[in-house]
Amino acid sequence: MKGKIPLTAEIALESAEHQWRLLINGLINELKTSGVVSISPERKVRVNLEIENIIPPEHSSTIVFNKVTTSLNKEISSGMERIISLISDKIEKRKWIFMGKIIGDNNVPIIIIYYEVLDVFVYSQKLKEENSEKFLPDFTQN
């Protein structure tokens, strides 16, 4: 069945770390897999994916800045900000980044992030106005 999937949503990637490591270690050039996107509780869509690059947690570094403003006092907001920063750091340290394409009539660049701590995959598709080469860079060129 053909149709559109949301621009950004959760996806269940149908592959596992031992397959991801084949791509990371250069034993394969791309990983052909699929993912399931829940459009609604009654409707799920399977998409074919071609993953070209994977950045594992040990090769990724992200800094998240949090600013919390609440209707509570400044001290409580500051304490909440420290808690959110600690949790954000914990989540980001075990993050996998997948870059590839949704395979179909029109291949669409996609980025998927797997938050291992939460066991959640989230994807985002390239917008029409975004540059494909910048959204899906070729890391194999030196």
NORWO-V395573 format. One record per residue. N is the residue number from 1. SS is DSSP state (H for helix, E for strand, L for the rest). PSI is psi in whole degrees, 0 to 359 (999 if undefined). Layout:
N|SS|PSI ; N|SS|PSI
This chain:
1|L|132 ; 2|L|152 ; 3|L|177 ; 4|L|146 ; 5|L|160 ; 6|L|152 ; 7|L|319 ; 8|E|130 ; 9|E|176 ; 10|E|151 ; 11|L|145 ; 12|E|106 ; 13|E|131 ; 14|L|60 ; 15|L|175 ; 16|L|170 ; 17|H|322 ; 18|H|330 ; 19|H|322 ; 20|H|321 ; 21|H|333 ; 22|H|317 ; 23|H|315 ; 24|H|319 ; 25|L|5 ; 26|L|14 ; 27|L|339 ; 28|L|157 ; 29|L|335 ; 30|L|157 ; 31|E|115 ; 32|E|122 ; 33|E|191 ; 34|E|168 ; 35|E|153 ; 36|E|126 ; 37|E|129 ; 38|E|112 ; 39|E|320 ; 40|E|172 ; 41|L|332 ; 42|L|349 ; 43|E|120 ; 44|E|146 ; 45|E|131 ; 46|E|130 ; 47|E|143 ; 48|E|135 ; 49|E|147 ; 50|E|106 ; 51|E|125 ; 52|E|332 ; 53|E|141 ; 54|E|130 ; 55|E|111 ; 56|L|167 ; 57|H|324 ; 58|H|348 ; 59|H|11 ; 60|L|142 ; 61|L|121 ; 62|L|136 ; 63|L|127 ; 64|L|128 ; 65|L|129 ; 66|L|136 ; 67|L|116 ; 68|L|127 ; 69|L|126 ; 70|L|174 ; 71|L|358 ; 72|L|181 ; 73|L|167 ; 74|H|321 ; 75|H|319 ; 76|H|316 ; 77|H|319 ; 78|H|317 ; 79|H|318 ; 80|H|321 ; 81|H|318 ; 82|H|320 ; 83|H|313 ; 84|H|322 ; 85|H|317 ; 86|H|314 ; 87|H|316 ; 88|H|315 ; 89|H|318 ; 90|H|318 ; 91|H|315 ; 92|H|330 ; 93|H|338 ; 94|L|45 ; 95|E|133 ; 96|E|140 ; 97|E|126 ; 98|E|133 ; 99|E|132 ; 100|E|213 ; 101|E|147 ; 102|E|124 ; 103|E|127 ; 104|L|201 ; 105|L|319 ; 106|L|107 ; 107|L|131 ; 108|E|123 ; 109|E|142 ; 110|E|146 ; 111|E|137 ; 112|E|135 ; 113|E|129 ; 114|E|116 ; 115|E|97 ; 116|L|321 ; 117|L|324 ; 118|L|348 ; 119|L|50 ; 120|E|132 ; 121|E|135 ; 122|E|136 ; 123|E|163 ; 124|E|136 ; 125|E|157 ; 126|L|135 ; 127|L|154 ; 128|L|322 ; 129|L|353 ; 130|L|147 ; 131|L|124 ; 132|H|318 ; 133|H|328 ; 134|H|326 ; 135|H|324 ; 136|L|74 ; 137|L|154 ; 138|L|104 ; 139|L|354 ; 140|L|343 ; 141|L|138 ; 142|L|999
